[in-house]
Amino acid sequence: MEKEQLIAEINRLRKEKNAVILAHYYQVGEIQDVADVVGDSLALAQWAEKSDADILVVCGVHFMGETAKILSPQKKVLVPDLAAGCSLADSCNADEFGKFVTEHPDYTVISYVNTTAAVKAHTDVVVTSTNARKIVDQFPKDAKLIFGPDRNLGGYINAVTGRNMLLWNGACHVHEQFSLEKLVELKKQYPEAKVLVHPECKKEIADLADVVGSTQALLNYAVDGEFTQFLVCTESGILHEMQKRCPHKEFIPVPPAGRACANNECDYMRMNTLEKLYLCLRDEQPAIEVDETIRERAVRPIHRMLEMSK
């Protein structure tokens, strides 16, 4: 089926089935363009909770679909490809994390949203890169905190808040791959460019940033500011929305190590396609299911995040 036909069928099916398509900024541009809502993890979680749709189609990775199902158990939650996982979520096994939490009984557990439902069930409050600092700042300075699974985001929050949170040793393979050497070269090539860095990146990359922030924060800075040239250190899917919102500005992706000139892409995010989105809506599968016992435990820290984010 041609692209135009796929889009027409997607539009017909979502109207017939009262479905809403939620897409992350890291999706390919054609999926972002057809989505009802495009946003970062926090925005998608908020939309999932308040939507009155019968079907939520989450175009992202598996944990995002799980989060939507946790918040909206009465709704059918679909994902275009169940195999679209997350290297960061995979770096935190629920049984191992649960054992780690048990070994530190006097600690409050803060988990990044990039985790499985089973890990969230071991958690006191969930955070995203958008609200992590705001939420951590609401705990007493002497509070004993566990932060998992992203060691880079946790380390960044420790640095800017003066905390000493106990960090789980996990990371995102995409954000870990940015080349310091290539970033330094690009800064010389584009001396006026502002460096935008996601906090999942290594400290050596973040240290060269003009702005460290969530996907949404980096987008807002690019859109709202007077600067016209940017070096971007996050998954390259965000470049679509940046260029769409700011056609007169220049966005240069910083390549990963080992590749001279290439976008840094998440292979999992790229598993979703327009055709899979169409089939998903047509067949109403693959559907996300979450064990009810785990869901009841996992929803509490997500609700706590939403409350603390207000």
C-alpha positions in Angstrom: 0.0 0.0 0.0 1.3 3.4 -0.9 2.1 6.0 1.8 -1.0 8.2 0.9 -3.3 5.1 1.1 -1.8 4.1 4.5 -2.4 7.6 5.9 -5.9 7.6 4.6 -6.7 4.2 6.2 -5.1 5.2 9.5 -7.2 8.3 9.6 -10.4 6.3 8.8 -9.7 3.6 11.3 -8.9 6.0 14.2 -12.1 7.9 13.6 -14.2 4.7 13.4 -12.6 3.1 16.5 -12.3 6.3 18.6 -8.5 5.7 18.7 -5.8 8.2 19.6 -2.3 7.9 18.3 0.5 9.0 20.7 4.0 9.3 19.2 7.3 10.0 20.9 9.6 12.6 19.5 12.1 9.8 18.6 9.7 8.2 16.0 10.3 8.7 12.3 8.9 11.9 10.9 6.0 10.3 9.0 4.7 8.7 12.2 5.0 12.0 14.1 3.1 13.8 11.3 0.1 11.4 11.5 -0.1 11.3 15.3 -2.7 13.0 17.4 -0.2 13.8 20.1 3.6 14.1 19.8 5.6 14.5 22.9 8.2 13.2 25.4 7.6 10.5 28.0 5.9 12.8 30.5 3.6 14.3 27.9 2.5 10.9 26.6 1.9 9.7 30.2 -0.3 12.7 30.9 -2.3 12.3 27.7 -2.8 8.6 28.3 -4.3 9.3 31.6 -6.7 12.0 30.5 -7.7 10.8 27.1 -11.3 9.7 26.5 -10.4 7.5 23.6 -11.4 3.8 23.6 -8.0 2.8 22.0 -4.6 4.2 22.7 -2.0 3.5 20.1 1.5 4.2 21.5 4.1 4.7 18.9 7.3 4.5 20.9 8.9 1.6 22.8 7.4 -1.1 25.0 7.7 0.6 28.4 5.7 3.6 27.0 2.8 1.2 26.1 3.0 -0.3 29.5 2.9 3.1 31.2 -0.3 3.9 29.2 -1.9 0.6 30.2 -1.0 1.1 33.8 -2.7 4.5 33.8 -5.7 3.4 31.7 -6.4 -0.3 32.4 -9.9 0.0 31.0 -8.6 1.1 27.6 -7.2 -1.1 24.9 -3.5 -0.1 24.5 -1.8 -1.0 21.2 1.8 -0.7 20.0 2.8 -1.2 16.4 5.6 -3.6 17.2 5.9 -5.5 20.6 9.6 -6.1 19.9 10.4 -2.4 20.1 12.2 -2.5 23.5 14.5 -0.2 25.3 18.2 -0.8 26.1 17.9 1.3 29.3 14.9 -0.6 30.5 16.7 -3.9 29.7 19.7 -2.7 31.8 17.5 -3.0 34.9 16.2 -6.5 35.6 13.2 -6.4 38.0 14.3 -9.3 40.2 17.8 -7.9 40.6 16.5 -4.4 41.2 14.0 -5.7 43.8 16.8 -7.4 45.6 18.9 -4.2 45.5 15.9 -2.3 47.0 15.4 -4.9 49.7 19.1 -4.5 50.7 18.5 -0.8 51.3 15.3 -0.7 53.3 15.7 2.9 54.5 16.0 4.3 51.0 13.3 6.0 48.9 13.3 4.5 45.4 13.2 6.9 42.4 12.9 5.1 39.0 13.2 6.7 35.6 10.1 6.1 33.5 12.3 4.1 31.1 11.7 0.9 33.0 9.4 -2.1 32.9 6.1 -2.2 34.9 7.8 -4.8 37.2 10.6 -2.3 38.1 8.1 0.5 38.7 6.3 -1.8 41.1 9.5 -1.7 43.3 9.5 2.1 43.1 8.3 5.0 45.4 8.1 7.6 42.7 8.7 7.6 38.9 10.4 10.5 37.1 11.1 11.6 33.6 14.1 13.6 32.4 11.7 16.6 32.3 10.7 16.4 36.0 13.6 14.5 37.7 15.3 17.5 39.2 12.0 19.0 40.4 10.9 15.8 42.1 14.3 15.1 43.7 14.4 18.7 45.0 11.1 17.9 46.9 12.9 15.4 49.2 14.9 16.6 52.3 18.5 17.2 51.6 19.5 14.4 53.9 17.1 11.9 52.4 18.6 8.5 51.4 17.6 8.0 47.7 18.1 5.3 45.2 18.0 6.4 41.5 17.7 3.9 38.7 18.4 2.8 36.1 20.2 5.6 34.2 23.6 6.3 35.8 24.1 9.4 33.6 20.8 11.1 34.4 21.3 10.2 38.1 24.8 11.5 38.1 23.7 14.7 36.4 20.9 15.2 39.0 23.4 14.5 41.8 25.7 17.2 40.4 23.1 19.9 40.0 21.3 19.2 43.3 24.3 18.4 45.5 22.9 15.0 46.3 24.6 11.7 46.7 21.9 9.4 45.4 22.7 5.7 45.1 22.8 5.0 41.4 21.8 1.8 39.5 24.4 1.1 36.8 22.2 1.3 33.7 22.4 3.4 30.5 20.8 4.1 27.1 22.9 2.8 24.3 22.0 5.7 22.0 23.0 8.5 24.4 26.1 6.6 25.5 27.4 6.6 22.0 27.9 10.3 21.3 31.4 11.0 20.2 33.3 13.6 22.3 35.9 14.0 19.5 33.2 14.7 16.9 31.4 17.2 19.2 34.7 19.1 19.8 35.3 19.1 16.0 31.8 20.4 15.3 32.1 23.1 17.9 35.2 24.4 16.1 33.3 24.1 12.7 30.3 25.9 14.1 31.6 28.3 16.8 28.2 30.1 17.1 26.2 27.0 17.6 24.5 26.2 20.9 25.1 22.6 22.2 21.9 20.8 23.2 22.5 17.7 25.4 20.1 15.2 26.9 21.0 14.2 30.5 21.2 10.5 29.5 24.5 11.4 27.8 27.9 10.9 29.5 29.2 13.6 31.7 32.0 14.4 29.2 29.4 15.4 26.7 27.1 17.2 29.1 30.1 19.3 30.3 30.3 20.9 26.8 26.6 21.7 26.7 25.0 25.1 26.6 21.8 23.4 27.7 21.2 20.1 29.4 17.6 19.0 29.4 14.9 16.6 28.4 13.8 16.2 24.8 11.0 18.7 25.4 13.3 21.2 27.2 15.8 21.1 24.3 13.0 21.6 21.8 11.6 24.6 23.8 15.0 26.2 24.0 15.5 25.9 20.2 12.1 27.2 19.4 11.9 30.0 21.9 15.4 31.4 21.8 17.1 33.8 19.5 19.9 31.5 18.4 19.8 30.0 15.0 22.3 27.2 15.0 22.4 24.1 17.2 24.5 21.0 17.8 22.1 18.3 19.0 23.1 15.4 21.3 20.0 13.3 21.6 18.2 10.8 19.5 17.9 12.3 16.0 14.1 11.8 15.7 13.7 15.1 17.5 15.3 16.9 14.6 12.1 16.4 12.6 10.0 18.5 15.1 12.8 21.0 15.6 13.1 21.7 11.9 9.3 21.7 11.5 8.9 24.3 14.2 12.0 26.3 13.2 12.5 26.0 9.4 14.8 29.0 9.4 17.2 27.5 12.0 19.9 24.9 11.5 20.2 21.7 13.5 23.3 19.6 13.2 23.2 16.1 14.7 26.3 15.1 16.6 27.3 11.6 15.4 28.0 8.6 17.5 31.5 7.3 18.0 32.8 5.2 15.2 30.8 6.9 12.5 32.1 10.0 10.8 28.8 11.3 9.6 25.6 9.7 10.8 22.5 10.4 12.9 22.4 8.7 16.3 19.2 6.7 16.0 17.5 4.2 18.3 16.9 1.0 16.4 14.0 0.1 18.7 12.2 3.4 17.9 12.7 2.8 14.2 11.0 -0.6 14.4 7.6 1.2 14.2 6.5 2.1 10.6 3.4 3.5 9.0 2.4 0.0 7.7 2.7 -1.5 11.2 0.7 1.4 12.6 -2.1 0.7 10.0 -2.1 -3.0 10.7 -2.1 -2.4 14.5 -5.2 -0.2 14.1 -6.9 -2.6 11.7 -6.4 -5.7 13.8 -6.3 -4.1 17.2 -3.1 -5.9 18.1 -0.4 -6.2 19.4 -2.1 -5.2 22.6 -0.2 -4.4 25.8 -1.2 -6.4 28.9 0.0 -5.8 32.5 -0.5 -8.2 35.3 -3.1 -6.6 37.6 -1.0 -7.1 40.8 2.0 -5.4 39.2 -0.2 -2.7 37.7 -1.7 -1.8 41.1 1.8 -1.4 42.6 3.2 0.4 39.5 0.4 2.9 39.2 1.1 4.5 42.6 4.6 5.8 41.9 3.4 7.1 38.5 0.5 9.0 40.1 2.9 10.3 42.7 5.1 11.6 39.8 2.1 13.3 38.2 1.2 15.0 41.5 4.7 16.1 42.2 5.1 17.5 38.7 2.2 20.0 39.1 
